[in-house]
Amino acid sequence: MRTYLDCIPCFVRQALEAVRMVSADAAVHPMRREAIEKMLAKAGVSWSLVEALQARGDLAASAYEGNEYYLRSFRKTAKD
């Protein structure tokens, strides 16, 4: 596969999207399940990523007015 200068913006965008999905600095605003599914599909990632983040305690789910929302989990950490 050949790489051209035109490819660099796409590589950077894809990397930023991946980091934003798994970063500890994720947005604090809840996201609807449909929006997350669309973002994951665009990135080529399965829903198992969301399940893994929930299992680790990094992502919390909440229901409001019949919609399912996900947001960063705010766990208290021990301070040294």
PDB file with SEQRES, HELIX, SHEET and CRYST1 records, atoms N, CA, C and O in Angstrom:
SEQRES   1 A   80  MET ARG THR TYR LEU ASP CYS ILE PRO CYS PHE VAL ARG          
SEQRES   2 A   80  GLN ALA LEU GLU ALA VAL ARG MET VAL SER ALA ASP ALA          
SEQRES   3 A   80  ALA VAL HIS PRO MET ARG ARG GLU ALA ILE GLU LYS MET          
SEQRES   4 A   80  LEU ALA LYS ALA GLY VAL SER TRP SER LEU VAL GLU ALA          
SEQRES   5 A   80  LEU GLN ALA ARG GLY ASP LEU ALA ALA SER ALA TYR GLU          
SEQRES   6 A   80  GLY ASN GLU TYR TYR LEU ARG SER PHE ARG LYS THR ALA          
SEQRES   7 A   80  LYS ASP                                                      
HELIX    1 AA1 LEU A    5  CYS A    7  5                                   3    
HELIX    2 AA2 ILE A    8  VAL A   22  1                                  15    
HELIX    3 AA3 ARG A   33  ALA A   43  1                                  11    
HELIX    4 AA4 SER A   48  ARG A   56  1                                   9    
SHEET    1 AA1 2 LEU A  59  TYR A  64  0                                        
SHEET    2 AA1 2 ASN A  67  ARG A  72 -1                                        
CRYST1    1.000    1.000    1.000  90.00  90.00  90.00 P 1           1          
ATOM      1  N   MET A   1       0.844  -1.177   0.000  1.00  0.00           N  
ATOM      2  CA  MET A   1       0.000   0.000   0.000  1.00  0.00           C  
ATOM      3  C   MET A   1       0.887   1.236   0.000  1.00  0.00           C  
ATOM      4  O   MET A   1       1.815   1.355   0.800  1.00  0.00           O  
ATOM      5  N   ARG A   2       0.591   2.130  -0.889  1.00  0.00           N  
ATOM      6  CA  ARG A   2       1.349   3.377  -0.961  1.00  0.00           C  
ATOM      7  C   ARG A   2       0.651   4.443  -0.126  1.00  0.00           C  
ATOM      8  O   ARG A   2      -0.577   4.506  -0.070  1.00  0.00           O  
ATOM      9  N   THR A   3       1.449   5.270   0.515  1.00  0.00           N  
ATOM     10  CA  THR A   3       0.920   6.358   1.317  1.00  0.00           C  
ATOM     11  C   THR A   3       1.307   7.675   0.665  1.00  0.00           C  
ATOM     12  O   THR A   3       2.457   7.874   0.272  1.00  0.00           O  
ATOM     13  N   TYR A   4       0.346   8.560   0.558  1.00  0.00           N  
ATOM     14  CA  TYR A   4       0.571   9.863  -0.046  1.00  0.00           C  
ATOM     15  C   TYR A   4       0.340  10.946   1.003  1.00  0.00           C  
ATOM     16  O   TYR A   4      -0.250  10.689   2.052  1.00  0.00           O  
ATOM     17  N   LEU A   5       0.804  12.143   0.716  1.00  0.00           N  
ATOM     18  CA  LEU A   5       0.582  13.254   1.638  1.00  0.00           C  
ATOM     19  C   LEU A   5      -0.902  13.488   1.883  1.00  0.00           C  
ATOM     20  O   LEU A   5      -1.289  13.942   2.960  1.00  0.00           O  
ATOM     21  N   ASP A   6      -1.727  13.185   0.901  1.00  0.00           N  
ATOM     22  CA  ASP A   6      -3.173  13.349   1.057  1.00  0.00           C  
ATOM     23  C   ASP A   6      -3.732  12.420   2.121  1.00  0.00           C  
ATOM     24  O   ASP A   6      -4.822  12.673   2.635  1.00  0.00           O  
ATOM     25  N   CYS A   7      -3.024  11.353   2.467  1.00  0.00           N  
ATOM     26  CA  CYS A   7      -3.501  10.372   3.448  1.00  0.00           C  
ATOM     27  C   CYS A   7      -3.320  10.847   4.888  1.00  0.00           C  
ATOM     28  O   CYS A   7      -4.041  10.406   5.782  1.00  0.00           O  
ATOM     29  N   ILE A   8      -2.371  11.734   5.113  1.00  0.00           N  
ATOM     30  CA  ILE A   8      -2.022  12.138   6.480  1.00  0.00           C  
ATOM     31  C   ILE A   8      -3.209  12.715   7.245  1.00  0.00           C  
ATOM     32  O   ILE A   8      -3.405  12.323   8.396  1.00  0.00           O  
ATOM     33  N   PRO A   9      -4.016  13.620   6.684  1.00  0.00           N  
ATOM     34  CA  PRO A   9      -5.168  14.119   7.456  1.00  0.00           C  
ATOM     35  C   PRO A   9      -6.126  13.007   7.895  1.00  0.00           C  
ATOM     36  O   PRO A   9      -6.683  13.065   8.991  1.00  0.00           O  
ATOM     37  N   CYS A  10      -6.317  12.003   7.047  1.00  0.00           N  
ATOM     38  CA  CYS A  10      -7.198  10.894   7.423  1.00  0.00           C  
ATOM     39  C   CYS A  10      -6.596  10.077   8.559  1.00  0.00           C  
ATOM     40  O   CYS A  10      -7.306   9.675   9.481  1.00  0.00           O  
ATOM     41  N   PHE A  11      -5.293   9.830   8.495  1.00  0.00           N  
ATOM     42  CA  PHE A  11      -4.634   9.078   9.564  1.00  0.00           C  
ATOM     43  C   PHE A  11      -4.764   9.809  10.894  1.00  0.00           C  
ATOM     44  O   PHE A  11      -5.060   9.197  11.920  1.00  0.00           O  
ATOM     45  N   VAL A  12      -4.543  11.115  10.869  1.00  0.00           N  
ATOM     46  CA  VAL A  12      -4.638  11.912  12.096  1.00  0.00           C  
ATOM     47  C   VAL A  12      -6.068  11.905  12.621  1.00  0.00           C  
ATOM     48  O   VAL A  12      -6.284  11.735  13.821  1.00  0.00           O  
ATOM     49  N   ARG A  13      -7.045  12.086  11.740  1.00  0.00           N  
ATOM     50  CA  ARG A  13      -8.455  12.082  12.162  1.00  0.00           C  
ATOM     51  C   ARG A  13      -8.837  10.751  12.793  1.00  0.00           C  
ATOM     52  O   ARG A  13      -9.485  10.721  13.839  1.00  0.00           O  
ATOM     53  N   GLN A  14      -8.437   9.642  12.157  1.00  0.00           N  
ATOM     54  CA  GLN A  14      -8.756   8.312  12.679  1.00  0.00           C  
ATOM     55  C   GLN A  14      -8.108   8.091  14.037  1.00  0.00           C  
ATOM     56  O   GLN A  14      -8.729   7.529  14.939  1.00  0.00           O  
ATOM     57  N   ALA A  15      -6.866   8.528  14.188  1.00  0.00           N  
ATOM     58  CA  ALA A  15      -6.182   8.373  15.465  1.00  0.00           C  
ATOM     59  C   ALA A  15      -6.867   9.190  16.555  1.00  0.00           C  
ATOM     60  O   ALA A  15      -7.047   8.708  17.674  1.00  0.00           O  
ATOM     61  N   LEU A  16      -7.250  10.424  16.233  1.00  0.00           N  
ATOM     62  CA  LEU A  16      -7.932  11.265  17.217  1.00  0.00           C  
ATOM     63  C   LEU A  16      -9.276  10.680  17.623  1.00  0.00           C  
ATOM     64  O   LEU A  16      -9.633  10.712  18.800  1.00  0.00           O  
ATOM     65  N   GLU A  17     -10.025  10.147  16.666  1.00  0.00           N  
ATOM     66  CA  GLU A  17     -11.311   9.535  16.990  1.00  0.00           C  
ATOM     67  C   GLU A  17     -11.118   8.331  17.911  1.00  0.00           C  
ATOM     68  O   GLU A  17     -11.883   8.149  18.858  1.00  0.00           O  
ATOM     69  N   ALA A  18     -10.118   7.519  17.644  1.00  0.00           N  
ATOM     70  CA  ALA A  18      -9.867   6.346  18.481  1.00  0.00           C  
ATOM     71  C   ALA A  18      -9.469   6.759  19.889  1.00  0.00           C  
ATOM     72  O   ALA A  18      -9.935   6.166  20.862  1.00  0.00           O  
ATOM     73  N   VAL A  19      -8.617   7.766  20.010  1.00  0.00           N  
ATOM     74  CA  VAL A  19      -8.187   8.234  21.329  1.00  0.00           C  
ATOM     75  C   VAL A  19      -9.354   8.816  22.102  1.00  0.00           C  
ATOM     76  O   VAL A  19      -9.492   8.581  23.302  1.00  0.00           O  
ATOM     77  N   ARG A  20     -10.191   9.574  21.416  1.00  0.00           N  
ATOM     78  CA  ARG A  20     -11.343  10.171  22.095  1.00  0.00           C  
ATOM     79  C   ARG A  20     -12.306   9.112  22.616  1.00  0.00           C  
ATOM     80  O   ARG A  20     -12.973   9.326  23.628  1.00  0.00           O  
ATOM     81  N   MET A  21     -12.385   7.970  21.931  1.00  0.00           N  
ATOM     82  CA  MET A  21     -13.301   6.917  22.370  1.00  0.00           C  
ATOM     83  C   MET A  21     -12.812   6.220  23.637  1.00  0.00           C  
ATOM     84  O   MET A  21     -13.631   5.762  24.435  1.00  0.00           O  
ATOM     85  N   VAL A  22     -11.521   6.132  23.837  1.00  0.00           N  
ATOM     86  CA  VAL A  22     -11.008   5.354  24.963  1.00  0.00           C  
ATOM     87  C   VAL A  22     -10.250   6.187  25.978  1.00  0.00           C  
ATOM     88  O   VAL A  22      -9.813   5.654  26.998  1.00  0.00           O  
ATOM     89  N   SER A  23     -10.082   7.468  25.734  1.00  0.00           N  
ATOM     90  CA  SER A  23      -9.291   8.321  26.601  1.00  0.00           C  
ATOM     91  C   SER A  23      -9.982   8.578  27.933  1.00  0.00           C  
ATOM     92  O   SER A  23     -11.210   8.613  28.014  1.00  0.00           O  
ATOM     93  N   ALA A  24      -9.178   8.756  28.971  1.00  0.00           N  
ATOM     94  CA  ALA A  24      -9.702   9.139  30.280  1.00  0.00           C  
ATOM     95  C   ALA A  24     -10.212  10.570  30.260  1.00  0.00           C  
ATOM     96  O   ALA A  24     -10.935  10.979  31.168  1.00  0.00           O  
ATOM     97  N   ASP A  25      -9.850  11.333  29.245  1.00  0.00           N  
ATOM     98  CA  ASP A  25     -10.287  12.712  29.121  1.00  0.00           C  
ATOM     99  C   ASP A  25     -11.533  12.830  28.255  1.00  0.00           C  
ATOM    100  O   ASP A  25     -11.727  13.827  27.559  1.00  0.00           O  
ATOM    101  N   ALA A  26     -12.361  11.817  28.304  1.00  0.00           N  
ATOM    102  CA  ALA A  26     -13.581  11.808  27.482  1.00  0.00           C  
ATOM    103  C   ALA A  26     -14.520  12.921  27.912  1.00  0.00           C  
ATOM    104  O   ALA A  26     -14.403  13.458  29.014  1.00  0.00           O  
ATOM    105  N   ALA A  27     -15.424  13.250  27.058  1.00  0.00           N  
ATOM    106  CA  ALA A  27     -16.394  14.300  27.347  1.00  0.00           C  
ATOM    107  C   ALA A  27     -17.231  13.939  28.571  1.00  0.00           C  
ATOM    108  O   ALA A  27     -17.440  12.763  28.866  1.00  0.00           O  
ATOM    109  N   VAL A  28     -17.698  14.949  29.270  1.00  0.00           N  
ATOM    110  CA  VAL A  28     -18.504  14.720  30.459  1.00  0.00           C  
ATOM    111  C   VAL A  28     -19.990  14.744  30.147  1.00  0.00           C  
ATOM    112  O   VAL A  28     -20.806  14.435  31.016  1.00  0.00           O  
ATOM    113  N   HIS A  29     -20.355  15.103  28.929  1.00  0.00           N  
ATOM    114  CA  HIS A  29     -21.759  15.148  28.555  1.00  0.00           C  
ATOM    115  C   HIS A  29     -22.235  13.763  28.149  1.00  0.00           C  
ATOM    116  O   HIS A  29     -21.530  13.057  27.427  1.00  0.00           O  
ATOM    117  N   PRO A  30     -23.423  13.361  28.601  1.00  0.00           N  
ATOM    118  CA  PRO A  30     -23.949  12.048  28.207  1.00  0.00           C  
ATOM    119  C   PRO A  30     -24.181  11.976  26.702  1.00  0.00           C  
ATOM    120  O   PRO A  30     -24.516  12.972  26.061  1.00  0.00           O  
ATOM    121  N   MET A  31     -23.998  10.784  26.155  1.00  0.00           N  
ATOM    122  CA  MET A  31     -24.261  10.558  24.732  1.00  0.00           C  
ATOM    123  C   MET A  31     -25.331   9.500  24.594  1.00  0.00           C  
ATOM    124  O   MET A  31     -25.322   8.497  25.308  1.00  0.00           O  
ATOM    125  N   ARG A  32     -26.256   9.726  23.672  1.00  0.00           N  
ATOM    126  CA  ARG A  32     -27.299   8.737  23.423  1.00  0.00           C  
ATOM    127  C   ARG A  32     -26.689   7.500  22.781  1.00  0.00           C  
ATOM    128  O   ARG A  32     -25.692   7.579  22.064  1.00  0.00           O  
ATOM    129  N   ARG A  33     -27.310   6.353  23.052  1.00  0.00           N  
ATOM    130  CA  ARG A  33     -26.822   5.093  22.514  1.00  0.00           C  
ATOM    131  C   ARG A  33     -26.717   5.140  20.983  1.00  0.00           C  
ATOM    132  O   ARG A  33     -25.757   4.628  20.407  1.00  0.00           O  
ATOM    133  N   GLU A  34     -27.699   5.750  20.336  1.00  0.00           N  
ATOM    134  CA  GLU A  34     -27.700   5.816  18.882  1.00  0.00           C  
ATOM    135  C   GLU A  34     -26.486   6.576  18.356  1.00  0.00           C  
ATOM    136  O   GLU A  34     -25.900   6.187  17.345  1.00  0.00           O  
ATOM    137  N   ALA A  35     -26.107   7.653  19.034  1.00  0.00           N  
ATOM    138  CA  ALA A  35     -24.944   8.440  18.610  1.00  0.00           C  
ATOM    139  C   ALA A  35     -23.660   7.637  18.778  1.00  0.00           C  
ATOM    140  O   ALA A  35     -22.764   7.708  17.936  1.00  0.00           O  
ATOM    141  N   ILE A  36     -23.573   6.879  19.859  1.00  0.00           N  
ATOM    142  CA  ILE A  36     -22.388   6.053  20.081  1.00  0.00           C  
ATOM    143  C   ILE A  36     -22.309   4.941  19.051  1.00  0.00           C  
ATOM    144  O   ILE A  36     -21.234   4.651  18.527  1.00  0.00           O  
ATOM    145  N   GLU A  37     -23.446   4.317  18.760  1.00  0.00           N  
ATOM    146  CA  GLU A  37     -23.458   3.260  17.748  1.00  0.00           C  
ATOM    147  C   GLU A  37     -23.008   3.795  16.390  1.00  0.00           C  
ATOM    148  O   GLU A  37     -22.262   3.127  15.673  1.00  0.00           O  
ATOM    149  N   LYS A  38     -23.455   4.989  16.040  1.00  0.00           N  
ATOM    150  CA  LYS A  38     -23.069   5.599  14.765  1.00  0.00           C  
ATOM    151  C   LYS A  38     -21.563   5.889  14.742  1.00  0.00           C  
ATOM    152  O   LYS A  38     -20.893   5.629  13.742  1.00  0.00           O  
ATOM    153  N   MET A  39     -21.038   6.426  15.843  1.00  0.00           N  
ATOM    154  CA  MET A  39     -19.617   6.736  15.932  1.00  0.00           C  
ATOM    155  C   MET A  39     -18.770   5.460  15.855  1.00  0.00           C  
ATOM    156  O   MET A  39     -17.740   5.436  15.181  1.00  0.00           O  
ATOM    157  N   LEU A  40     -19.204   4.412  16.539  1.00  0.00           N  
ATOM    158  CA  LEU A  40     -18.468   3.148  16.513  1.00  0.00           C  
ATOM    159  C   LEU A  40     -18.479   2.539  15.116  1.00  0.00           C  
ATOM    160  O   LEU A  40     -17.463   2.024  14.649  1.00  0.00           O  
ATOM    161  N   ALA A  41     -19.629   2.599  14.452  1.00  0.00           N  
ATOM    162  CA  ALA A  41     -19.725   2.054  13.097  1.00  0.00           C  
ATOM    163  C   ALA A  41     -18.792   2.805  12.148  1.00  0.00           C  
ATOM    164  O   ALA A  41     -18.136   2.197  11.303  1.00  0.00           O  
ATOM    165  N   LYS A  42     -18.738   4.109  12.291  1.00  0.00           N  
ATOM    166  CA  LYS A  42     -17.867   4.927  11.447  1.00  0.00           C  
ATOM    167  C   LYS A  42     -16.401   4.585  11.677  1.00  0.00           C  
ATOM    168  O   LYS A  42     -15.593   4.625  10.748  1.00  0.00           O  
ATOM    169  N   ALA A  43     -16.058   4.247  12.928  1.00  0.00           N  
ATOM    170  CA  ALA A  43     -14.678   3.909  13.270  1.00  0.00           C  
ATOM    171  C   ALA A  43     -14.378   2.433  13.038  1.00  0.00           C  
ATOM    172  O   ALA A  43     -13.226   2.012  13.139  1.00  0.00           O  
ATOM    173  N   GLY A  44     -15.413   1.638  12.726  1.00  0.00           N  
ATOM    174  CA  GLY A  44     -15.209   0.212  12.505  1.00  0.00           C  
ATOM    175  C   GLY A  44     -14.966  -0.568  13.781  1.00  0.00           C  
ATOM    176  O   GLY A  44     -14.245  -1.566  13.779  1.00  0.00           O  
ATOM    177  N   VAL A  45     -15.570  -0.113  14.873  1.00  0.00           N  
ATOM    178  CA  VAL A  45     -15.390  -0.737  16.182  1.00  0.00           C  
ATOM    179  C   VAL A  45     -16.720  -1.317  16.637  1.00  0.00           C  
ATOM    180  O   VAL A  45     -17.773  -0.738  16.374  1.00  0.00           O  
ATOM    181  N   SER A  46     -16.679  -2.448  17.312  1.00  0.00           N  
ATOM    182  CA  SER A  46     -17.911  -3.094  17.749  1.00  0.00           C  
ATOM    183  C   SER A  46     -18.371  -2.562  19.110  1.00  0.00           C  
ATOM    184  O   SER A  46     -17.624  -1.881  19.813  1.00  0.00           O  
ATOM    185  N   TRP A  47     -19.599  -2.885  19.455  1.00  0.00           N  
ATOM    186  CA  TRP A  47     -20.209  -2.463  20.717  1.00  0.00           C  
ATOM    187  C   TRP A  47     -19.480  -3.073  21.917  1.00  0.00           C  
ATOM    188  O   TRP A  47     -19.635  -2.597  23.041  1.00  0.00           O  
ATOM    189  N   SER A  48     -18.699  -4.110  21.689  1.00  0.00           N  
ATOM    190  CA  SER A  48     -17.965  -4.744  22.788  1.00  0.00           C  
ATOM    191  C   SER A  48     -17.010  -3.761  23.461  1.00  0.00           C  
ATOM    192  O   SER A  48     -16.674  -3.945  24.631  1.00  0.00           O  
ATOM    193  N   LEU A  49     -16.564  -2.723  22.752  1.00  0.00           N  
ATOM    194  CA  LEU A  49     -15.725  -1.701  23.368  1.00  0.00           C  
ATOM    195  C   LEU A  49     -16.487  -0.994  24.478  1.00  0.00           C  
ATOM    196  O   LEU A  49     -15.940  -0.770  25.558  1.00  0.00           O  
ATOM    197  N   VAL A  50     -17.746  -0.640  24.225  1.00  0.00           N  
ATOM    198  CA  VAL A  50     -18.579   0.017  25.241  1.00  0.00           C  
ATOM    199  C   VAL A  50     -18.770  -0.919  26.428  1.00  0.00           C  
ATOM    200  O   VAL A  50     -18.678  -0.490  27.578  1.00  0.00           O  
ATOM    201  N   GLU A  51     -19.034  -2.185  26.159  1.00  0.00           N  
ATOM    202  CA  GLU A  51     -19.215  -3.158  27.233  1.00  0.00           C  
ATOM    203  C   GLU A  51     -17.948  -3.308  28.059  1.00  0.00           C  
ATOM    204  O   GLU A  51     -18.016  -3.435  29.281  1.00  0.00           O  
ATOM    205  N   ALA A  52     -16.787  -3.294  27.401  1.00  0.00           N  
ATOM    206  CA  ALA A  52     -15.515  -3.406  28.123  1.00  0.00           C  
ATOM    207  C   ALA A  52     -15.282  -2.181  29.006  1.00  0.00           C  
ATOM    208  O   ALA A  52     -14.814  -2.311  30.136  1.00  0.00           O  
ATOM    209  N   LEU A  53     -15.607  -0.993  28.496  1.00  0.00           N  
ATOM    210  CA  LEU A  53     -15.453   0.224  29.294  1.00  0.00           C  
ATOM    211  C   LEU A  53     -16.395   0.218  30.490  1.00  0.00           C  
ATOM    212  O   LEU A  53     -16.031   0.687  31.569  1.00  0.00           O  
ATOM    213  N   GLN A  54     -17.597  -0.307  30.307  1.00  0.00           N  
ATOM    214  CA  GLN A  54     -18.528  -0.423  31.435  1.00  0.00           C  
ATOM    215  C   GLN A  54     -17.998  -1.418  32.459  1.00  0.00           C  
ATOM    216  O   GLN A  54     -18.075  -1.165  33.661  1.00  0.00           O  
ATOM    217  N   ALA A  55     -17.466  -2.534  32.006  1.00  0.00           N  
ATOM    218  CA  ALA A  55     -16.947  -3.557  32.921  1.00  0.00           C  
ATOM    219  C   ALA A  55     -15.772  -3.017  33.738  1.00  0.00           C  
ATOM    220  O   ALA A  55     -15.609  -3.376  34.904  1.00  0.00           O  
ATOM    221  N   ARG A  56     -14.959  -2.158  33.130  1.00  0.00           N  
ATOM    222  CA  ARG A  56     -13.819  -1.550  33.843  1.00  0.00           C  
ATOM    223  C   ARG A  56     -14.264  -0.431  34.768  1.00  0.00           C  
ATOM    224  O   ARG A  56     -13.488   0.018  35.611  1.00  0.00           O  
ATOM    225  N   GLY A  57     -15.492   0.022  34.623  1.00  0.00           N  
ATOM    226  CA  GLY A  57     -15.993   1.108  35.448  1.00  0.00           C  
ATOM    227  C   GLY A  57     -15.693   2.484  34.879  1.00  0.00           C  
ATOM    228  O   GLY A  57     -15.866   3.487  35.573  1.00  0.00           O  
ATOM    229  N   ASP A  58     -15.246   2.554  33.624  1.00  0.00           N  
ATOM    230  CA  ASP A  58     -14.919   3.831  33.009  1.00  0.00           C  
ATOM    231  C   ASP A  58     -16.120   4.497  32.346  1.00  0.00           C  
ATOM    232  O   ASP A  58     -16.073   5.684  32.023  1.00  0.00           O  
ATOM    233  N   LEU A  59     -17.188   3.743  32.145  1.00  0.00           N  
ATOM    234  CA  LEU A  59     -18.355   4.254  31.446  1.00  0.00           C  
ATOM    235  C   LEU A  59     -19.602   3.843  32.217  1.00  0.00           C  
ATOM    236  O   LEU A  59     -19.731   2.690  32.631  1.00  0.00           O  
ATOM    237  N   ALA A  60     -20.512   4.780  32.407  1.00  0.00           N  
ATOM    238  CA  ALA A  60     -21.757   4.503  33.115  1.00  0.00           C  
ATOM    239  C   ALA A  60     -22.934   4.684  32.155  1.00  0.00           C  
ATOM    240  O   ALA A  60     -22.891   5.520  31.253  1.00  0.00           O  
ATOM    241  N   ALA A  61     -23.973   3.896  32.363  1.00  0.00           N  
ATOM    242  CA  ALA A  61     -25.186   3.987  31.558  1.00  0.00           C  
ATOM    243  C   ALA A  61     -26.316   4.537  32.408  1.00  0.00           C  
ATOM    244  O   ALA A  61     -26.379   4.303  33.615  1.00  0.00           O  
ATOM    245  N   SER A  62     -27.205   5.272  31.756  1.00  0.00           N  
ATOM    246  CA  SER A  62     -28.351   5.834  32.451  1.00  0.00           C  
ATOM    247  C   SER A  62     -29.515   5.937  31.475  1.00  0.00           C  
ATOM    248  O   SER A  62     -29.315   6.136  30.277  1.00  0.00           O  
ATOM    249  N   ALA A  63     -30.722   5.801  31.991  1.00  0.00           N  
ATOM    250  CA  ALA A  63     -31.915   5.932  31.151  1.00  0.00           C  
ATOM    251  C   ALA A  63     -32.649   7.202  31.560  1.00  0.00           C  
ATOM    252  O   ALA A  63     -32.754   7.529  32.742  1.00  0.00           O  
ATOM    253  N   TYR A  64     -33.155   7.913  30.548  1.00  0.00           N  
ATOM    254  CA  TYR A  64     -33.903   9.143  30.799  1.00  0.00           C  
ATOM    255  C   TYR A  64     -34.920   9.316  29.690  1.00  0.00           C  
ATOM    256  O   TYR A  64     -34.568   9.331  28.511  1.00  0.00           O  
ATOM    257  N   GLU A  65     -36.162   9.445  30.063  1.00  0.00           N  
ATOM    258  CA  GLU A  65     -37.277   9.643  29.129  1.00  0.00           C  
ATOM    259  C   GLU A  65     -37.250   8.640  27.974  1.00  0.00           C  
ATOM    260  O   GLU A  65     -37.437   9.000  26.812  1.00  0.00           O  
ATOM    261  N   GLY A  66     -37.014   7.381  28.321  1.00  0.00           N  
ATOM    262  CA  GLY A  66     -37.058   6.311  27.338  1.00  0.00           C  
ATOM    263  C   GLY A  66     -35.819   6.172  26.465  1.00  0.00           C  
ATOM    264  O   GLY A  66     -35.802   5.336  25.562  1.00  0.00           O  
ATOM    265  N   ASN A  67     -34.792   6.963  26.707  1.00  0.00           N  
ATOM    266  CA  ASN A  67     -33.550   6.882  25.944  1.00  0.00           C  
ATOM    267  C   ASN A  67     -32.419   6.394  26.844  1.00  0.00           C  
ATOM    268  O   ASN A  67     -32.401   6.656  28.047  1.00  0.00           O  
ATOM    269  N   GLU A  68     -31.478   5.679  26.234  1.00  0.00           N  
ATOM    270  CA  GLU A  68     -30.324   5.171  26.968  1.00  0.00           C  
ATOM    271  C   GLU A  68     -29.136   6.101  26.706  1.00  0.00           C  
ATOM    272  O   GLU A  68     -28.811   6.394  25.556  1.00  0.00           O  
ATOM    273  N   TYR A  69     -28.501   6.554  27.769  1.00  0.00           N  
ATOM    274  CA  TYR A  69     -27.367   7.470  27.683  1.00  0.00           C  
ATOM    275  C   TYR A  69     -26.140   6.842  28.324  1.00  0.00           C  
ATOM    276  O   TYR A  69     -26.243   6.025  29.239  1.00  0.00           O  
ATOM    277  N   TYR A  70     -24.975   7.241  27.823  1.00  0.00           N  
ATOM    278  CA  TYR A  70     -23.704   6.781  28.384  1.00  0.00           C  
ATOM    279  C   TYR A  70     -22.849   7.996  28.678  1.00  0.00           C  
ATOM    280  O   TYR A  70     -22.835   8.957  27.909  1.00  0.00           O  
ATOM    281  N   LEU A  71     -22.136   7.951  29.791  1.00  0.00           N  
ATOM    282  CA  LEU A  71     -21.260   9.036  30.166  1.00  0.00           C  
ATOM    283  C   LEU A  71     -20.069   8.502  30.937  1.00  0.00           C  
ATOM    284  O   LEU A  71     -20.081   7.382  31.448  1.00  0.00           O  
ATOM    285  N   ARG A  72     -19.054   9.323  31.007  1.00  0.00           N  
ATOM    286  CA  ARG A  72     -17.844   8.937  31.726  1.00  0.00           C  
ATOM    287  C   ARG A  72     -18.180   8.703  33.183  1.00  0.00           C  
ATOM    288  O   ARG A  72     -18.912   9.479  33.797  1.00  0.00           O  
ATOM    289  N   SER A  73     -17.651   7.647  33.721  1.00  0.00           N  
ATOM    290  CA  SER A  73     -17.872   7.330  35.124  1.00  0.00           C  
ATOM    291  C   SER A  73     -16.915   8.154  35.975  1.00  0.00           C  
ATOM    292  O   SER A  73     -15.717   8.213  35.700  1.00  0.00           O  
ATOM    293  N   PHE A  74     -17.452   8.782  37.002  1.00  0.00           N  
ATOM    294  CA  PHE A  74     -16.626   9.598  37.889  1.00  0.00           C  
ATOM    295  C   PHE A  74     -16.363   8.819  39.172  1.00  0.00           C  
ATOM    296  O   PHE A  74     -17.061   8.974  40.174  1.00  0.00           O  
ATOM    297  N   ARG A  75     -15.347   7.985  39.110  1.00  0.00           N  
ATOM    298  CA  ARG A  75     -14.966   7.201  40.285  1.00  0.00           C  
ATOM    299  C   ARG A  75     -14.028   8.015  41.140  1.00  0.00           C  
ATOM    300  O   ARG A  75     -13.188   8.755  40.627  1.00  0.00           O  
ATOM    301  N   LYS A  76     -14.169   7.883  42.429  1.00  0.00           N  
ATOM    302  CA  LYS A  76     -13.226   8.531  43.328  1.00  0.00           C  
ATOM    303  C   LYS A  76     -11.979   7.674  43.393  1.00  0.00           C  
ATOM    304  O   LYS A  76     -12.053   6.450  43.508  1.00  0.00           O  
ATOM    305  N   THR A  77     -10.833   8.330  43.319  1.00  0.00           N  
ATOM    306  CA  THR A  77      -9.566   7.608  43.407  1.00  0.00           C  
ATOM    307  C   THR A  77      -8.861   8.007  44.684  1.00  0.00           C  
ATOM    308  O   THR A  77      -9.024   9.123  45.179  1.00  0.00           O  
ATOM    309  N   ALA A  78      -8.082   7.092  45.209  1.00  0.00           N  
ATOM    310  CA  ALA A  78      -7.312   7.369  46.419  1.00  0.00           C  
ATOM    311  C   ALA A  78      -6.202   8.336  46.082  1.00  0.00           C  
ATOM    312  O   ALA A  78      -5.493   8.158  45.091  1.00  0.00           O  
ATOM    313  N   LYS A  79      -6.049   9.349  46.894  1.00  0.00           N  
ATOM    314  CA  LYS A  79      -4.969  10.315  46.672  1.00  0.00           C  
ATOM    315  C   LYS A  79      -3.765   9.938  47.520  1.00  0.00           C  
ATOM    316  O   LYS A  79      -3.887   9.588  48.694  1.00  0.00           O  
ATOM    317  N   ASP A  80      -2.606  10.018  46.896  1.00  0.00           N  
ATOM    318  CA  ASP A  80      -1.373   9.660  47.620  1.00  0.00           C  
ATOM    319  C   ASP A  80      -0.900  10.779  48.489  1.00  0.00           C  
ATOM    320  O   ASP A  80       0.120  10.646  49.165  1.00  0.00           O  
TER     321      ASP A  80                                                      
END                                                                             
